């Protein structure tokens, strides 16, 4: 026979229930509820969450405490000091304790940012200086002095770096053609001039597009276009300007000594072979035709004749 249940248990449907502990717990809860003072109605209306189906949901008229706090006004003196020190204020983030923590970081000097020129002249003063031509002359003099102080090896390294940057990101560093052209045009060392000009020609040959660049007309410029089209127009204009400057300098070098003549013929021949359908083709052909009849230097004549042979073979 089954064993008798203990005095504190009752058996129903084969399940044993602890009756006495449940009765004592219910009695204690009832005494606690009767001893609690009555709760006001404002307590329930102020609850930030509403209970619905046992799930806490945001209330319709709830307001978080931090939304009622007055916002901190920006301190102008602190902002000026941070700008002078090169510190930029970032957006606040939550800390470990749940509060807002302000963050700062150092400014990058690669681009002009607000507050970088607090101690410089005002825009009107800079405009007046530009009209007088003083700012441009001083900048050119400083650039020439910095270039003159470099050694031959440093200039070679600088030319190689400029060419590498142009080949790596031509749309971003298209303005570096001007620096490369300055070495080829104004450097006092002839060897550096030839190196810079040949480097410029090599970069131009690698970047020559497969189509002929046509600059937009005034009517087309007045039409609103997308940002991509505007950027492409600016790049094509800068590239064509650099290409024309290089061709013009190569043509002038044909009147110099034999080394310059040979370098100029090689540069023009390379541009003709690579950009036979590109801009300035007629100017290059007109410059190379007389070279085919030169007696000296022989290497220049051979380079020009070879360029025309390749042109006729590919036509």
C-alpha positions as CSV (number, residue, x, y, z in Angstrom):
1,X,0.0,0.0,0.0
2,X,1.2,3.6,-0.6
3,X,2.7,5.4,2.3
4,X,0.5,7.9,4.2
5,X,1.1,11.6,3.4
6,X,2.8,13.7,6.1
7,X,0.6,16.0,8.2
8,X,1.7,19.1,6.4
9,X,1.0,17.8,2.9
10,X,-2.2,17.0,1.1
11,X,-2.4,14.6,-1.9
12,X,-4.6,15.5,-4.9
13,X,-4.4,13.8,-8.3
14,X,-1.1,12.3,-7.3
15,X,0.6,15.6,-6.6
16,X,1.8,16.8,-3.2
17,X,1.2,20.5,-2.3
18,X,2.7,22.4,0.6
19,X,-0.5,23.9,2.0
20,X,0.7,25.3,5.3
21,X,3.7,27.4,3.9
22,X,1.4,29.0,1.3
23,X,-1.2,29.9,3.9
24,X,1.4,31.6,6.1
25,X,2.8,33.5,3.1
26,X,-0.6,34.8,2.1
27,X,-1.4,35.9,5.6
28,X,1.9,37.9,5.8
29,X,1.2,39.6,2.5
30,X,-2.2,40.6,3.6
31,X,-0.9,42.1,6.8
32,X,1.8,44.1,4.8
33,X,-0.9,45.5,2.5
34,X,-3.2,46.6,5.3
35,X,-0.3,48.3,7.1
36,X,0.8,50.3,3.9
37,X,-0.7,53.8,3.7
38,X,-3.1,54.5,0.8
39,X,-1.3,55.4,-2.4
40,X,-2.2,58.7,-4.0
41,X,-3.5,58.9,-7.6
42,X,-0.6,61.1,-8.6
43,X,1.7,58.2,-8.1
44,X,0.1,56.2,-10.8
45,X,-0.2,59.1,-13.2
46,X,3.5,59.9,-12.8
47,X,4.7,56.4,-13.7
48,X,7.1,56.6,-16.7
49,X,5.9,53.3,-18.0
50,X,2.5,51.7,-18.5
51,X,1.9,48.1,-17.9
52,X,0.0,46.4,-20.6
53,X,-0.4,42.6,-20.8
54,X,2.5,42.3,-18.3
55,X,4.9,44.2,-20.6
56,X,6.3,47.6,-19.7
57,X,5.7,50.1,-22.5
58,X,6.6,53.8,-22.8
59,X,3.8,56.1,-21.8
60,X,2.3,58.7,-24.0
61,X,3.1,61.7,-21.7
62,X,6.4,60.6,-20.2
63,X,9.3,63.0,-20.0
64,X,12.8,62.0,-19.1
65,X,14.5,64.0,-16.4
66,X,17.5,65.0,-18.6
67,X,15.1,66.5,-21.1
68,X,13.9,69.0,-18.5
69,X,17.4,70.1,-17.5
70,X,18.7,73.3,-19.0
71,X,21.4,72.8,-21.7
72,X,24.9,74.0,-21.2
73,X,25.6,77.2,-23.1
74,X,28.8,77.2,-25.1
75,X,31.6,79.1,-23.5
76,X,33.1,81.6,-26.1
77,X,36.3,82.0,-24.2
78,X,36.8,78.2,-23.9
79,X,36.1,77.8,-27.6
80,X,38.6,80.5,-28.5
81,X,41.3,78.9,-26.3
82,X,40.6,75.4,-27.8
83,X,40.9,76.9,-31.3
84,X,44.2,78.5,-30.4
85,X,45.5,75.3,-28.9
86,X,44.3,73.3,-31.9
87,X,41.7,71.4,-30.0
88,X,38.3,70.4,-31.5
89,X,35.3,69.5,-29.4
90,X,33.5,66.2,-30.3
91,X,30.0,65.1,-29.6
92,X,29.4,63.9,-26.0
93,X,29.1,60.2,-25.1
94,X,27.7,58.2,-22.3
95,X,30.1,57.3,-19.5
96,X,30.0,54.2,-17.2
97,X,27.8,56.0,-14.6
98,X,25.2,57.0,-17.2
99,X,26.2,60.7,-17.5
100,X,27.4,62.7,-20.5
101,X,31.1,63.0,-21.0
102,X,32.6,65.6,-23.3
103,X,35.5,64.7,-25.6
104,X,38.1,66.7,-27.4
105,X,40.7,65.9,-30.0
106,X,43.5,67.7,-31.8
107,X,42.8,69.3,-35.1
108,X,44.5,68.1,-38.3
109,X,46.6,70.7,-40.0
110,X,46.2,69.3,-43.4
111,X,43.1,71.4,-44.2
112,X,42.0,74.8,-43.3
113,X,39.5,74.6,-40.5
114,X,37.6,77.2,-38.6
115,X,39.7,78.8,-35.9
116,X,43.0,78.0,-37.4
117,X,43.8,81.5,-38.4
118,X,42.5,83.5,-35.4
119,X,45.7,85.5,-35.1
120,X,46.1,86.1,-38.8
121,X,44.9,89.0,-40.8
122,X,41.3,89.6,-41.5
123,X,39.7,88.7,-44.9
124,X,39.6,92.3,-45.9
125,X,43.3,92.7,-45.1
126,X,44.2,89.5,-47.1
127,X,42.1,90.8,-50.0
128,X,44.0,94.1,-49.9
129,X,47.3,92.3,-49.8
130,X,46.3,90.2,-52.8
131,X,45.3,93.2,-54.8
132,X,48.7,94.8,-54.1
133,X,50.5,91.6,-55.2
134,X,52.5,91.4,-52.0
135,X,51.1,88.0,-50.8
136,X,51.8,86.3,-54.1
137,X,55.3,87.7,-54.4
138,X,56.2,86.6,-50.9
139,X,54.8,83.1,-51.4
140,X,56.7,82.7,-54.6
141,X,59.9,83.9,-53.0
142,X,59.5,81.5,-50.0
143,X,58.8,78.6,-52.4
144,X,61.9,79.5,-54.5
145,X,64.1,79.8,-51.4
146,X,62.9,76.5,-50.0
147,X,63.6,74.8,-53.4
148,X,67.1,76.4,-53.6
149,X,68.1,75.1,-50.2
150,X,67.5,71.5,-51.2
151,X,70.4,69.3,-52.4
152,X,70.5,67.4,-55.6
153,X,69.5,64.1,-54.0
154,X,66.7,65.8,-52.1
155,X,65.4,67.3,-55.4
156,X,65.5,63.9,-57.0
157,X,63.5,62.4,-54.2
158,X,61.0,65.3,-54.3
159,X,60.5,64.8,-58.1
160,X,60.0,61.1,-57.6
161,X,57.5,61.7,-54.8
162,X,55.5,64.1,-56.9
163,X,55.4,61.7,-59.8
164,X,54.3,58.8,-57.5
165,X,51.5,60.9,-56.0
166,X,50.2,61.9,-59.4
167,X,50.1,58.3,-60.6
168,X,48.6,57.1,-57.4
169,X,45.6,59.5,-57.3
170,X,45.6,61.9,-60.3
171,X,42.2,63.3,-59.6
172,X,43.2,64.2,-56.0
173,X,46.8,65.4,-56.8
174,X,46.3,67.0,-60.2
175,X,47.6,70.3,-58.8
176,X,51.1,68.7,-58.3
177,X,51.8,69.1,-62.0
178,X,52.5,72.7,-61.2
179,X,55.2,71.8,-58.7
180,X,56.7,69.3,-61.1
181,X,56.7,71.9,-63.9
182,X,58.4,74.5,-61.6
183,X,61.4,72.1,-61.2
184,X,61.6,71.7,-65.0
185,X,61.3,75.4,-65.7
186,X,63.1,77.3,-62.9
187,X,65.5,75.0,-61.2
188,X,69.2,76.3,-61.5
189,X,70.6,72.8,-62.1
190,X,70.2,71.6,-65.8
191,X,70.2,68.0,-64.8
192,X,67.3,68.5,-62.4
193,X,65.4,70.4,-65.1
194,X,65.7,67.5,-67.5
195,X,64.8,65.0,-64.9
196,X,61.7,66.9,-63.9
197,X,60.6,67.5,-67.5
198,X,61.1,63.8,-68.4
199,X,59.2,62.8,-65.3
200,X,56.4,65.1,-66.2
201,X,56.2,63.6,-69.7
202,X,56.2,60.1,-68.3
203,X,53.3,60.9,-66.0
204,X,51.4,62.6,-68.8
205,X,51.8,59.6,-71.0
206,X,50.4,57.3,-68.4
207,X,47.4,59.6,-67.7
208,X,46.5,60.6,-71.3
209,X,42.8,59.6,-71.8
210,X,41.6,57.7,-74.9
211,X,39.5,60.7,-76.0
212,X,40.1,64.3,-77.0
213,X,39.3,66.8,-74.2
214,X,36.8,69.5,-75.2
215,X,36.4,72.3,-72.7
216,X,32.8,73.3,-72.0
217,X,31.4,76.5,-73.5
218,X,30.0,79.4,-71.6
219,X,26.5,78.2,-72.2
220,X,27.4,74.7,-70.8
221,X,29.1,76.2,-67.8
222,X,25.9,78.2,-67.0
223,X,23.9,74.9,-66.9
224,X,23.7,73.2,-63.5
225,X,25.3,69.8,-63.4
226,X,26.0,67.1,-60.9
227,X,29.0,67.1,-58.6
228,X,30.7,64.3,-60.5
229,X,30.4,66.1,-63.8
230,X,31.8,69.3,-62.2
231,X,34.7,67.4,-60.7
232,X,35.5,65.7,-64.1
233,X,35.4,69.1,-65.8
234,X,37.8,70.6,-63.3
235,X,40.2,67.6,-63.7
236,X,40.1,67.7,-67.5
237,X,40.8,71.4,-67.5
238,X,43.8,71.1,-65.1
239,X,45.2,68.1,-67.0
240,X,44.9,69.8,-70.4
241,X,46.5,73.0,-69.0
242,X,49.5,70.9,-67.7
243,X,49.7,69.0,-71.0
244,X,49.8,72.2,-73.0
245,X,52.4,73.7,-70.7
246,X,54.7,70.7,-71.0
247,X,54.4,70.7,-74.9
248,X,55.2,74.4,-75.0
249,X,58.3,74.0,-72.8
250,X,59.5,71.0,-74.9
251,X,59.2,73.1,-78.0
252,X,61.2,75.9,-76.5
253,X,63.9,73.4,-75.5
254,X,64.5,72.6,-79.2
255,X,66.4,75.9,-79.4
256,X,68.8,75.1,-76.5
257,X,72.0,73.0,-76.3
258,X,72.2,69.4,-77.6
259,X,71.3,67.8,-74.3
260,X,68.1,69.9,-74.1
261,X,67.3,69.2,-77.7
262,X,67.6,65.5,-77.3
263,X,65.5,65.6,-74.1
264,X,62.8,67.7,-75.9
265,X,62.7,65.4,-79.0
266,X,62.3,62.3,-76.8
267,X,59.5,64.0,-74.8
268,X,57.7,65.1,-77.9
269,X,58.1,61.7,-79.5
270,X,56.7,59.9,-76.4
271,X,53.7,62.3,-76.3
272,X,53.0,61.8,-80.0
273,X,53.2,58.0,-79.8
274,X,51.0,57.8,-76.7
275,X,48.5,60.6,-77.6
276,X,48.3,60.5,-81.3
277,X,44.5,61.2,-81.0
278,X,44.8,63.6,-78.1
279,X,45.0,67.4,-78.0
280,X,48.1,69.4,-79.2
281,X,48.9,66.7,-81.8
282,X,49.3,69.3,-84.6
283,X,51.7,71.3,-82.5
284,X,53.8,68.3,-81.7
285,X,54.0,67.2,-85.4
286,X,55.0,70.7,-86.5
287,X,57.8,70.7,-83.9
288,X,59.1,67.3,-84.9
289,X,59.0,67.6,-88.7
290,X,62.0,70.0,-88.9
291,X,64.0,67.7,-86.5
292,X,63.9,64.9,-89.1
293,X,66.2,67.0,-91.3
294,X,68.7,67.9,-88.6
295,X,72.3,66.9,-89.1
296,X,73.2,67.1,-85.4
297,X,72.5,65.6,-83.0
298,X,72.0,62.3,-84.8
299,X,70.1,60.8,-81.8
300,X,67.5,63.5,-81.9
301,X,66.9,62.9,-85.7
302,X,66.6,59.2,-85.2
303,X,64.1,59.7,-82.3
304,X,61.9,62.0,-84.5
305,X,62.0,59.6,-87.5
306,X,61.1,56.7,-85.3
307,X,58.1,58.5,-83.8
308,X,56.7,59.2,-87.3
309,X,57.3,55.6,-88.4
310,X,55.3,54.4,-85.5
311,X,52.6,56.9,-86.2
312,X,52.3,55.9,-89.9
313,X,52.4,52.2,-89.0
314,X,49.5,52.6,-86.5
315,X,47.4,54.8,-88.8
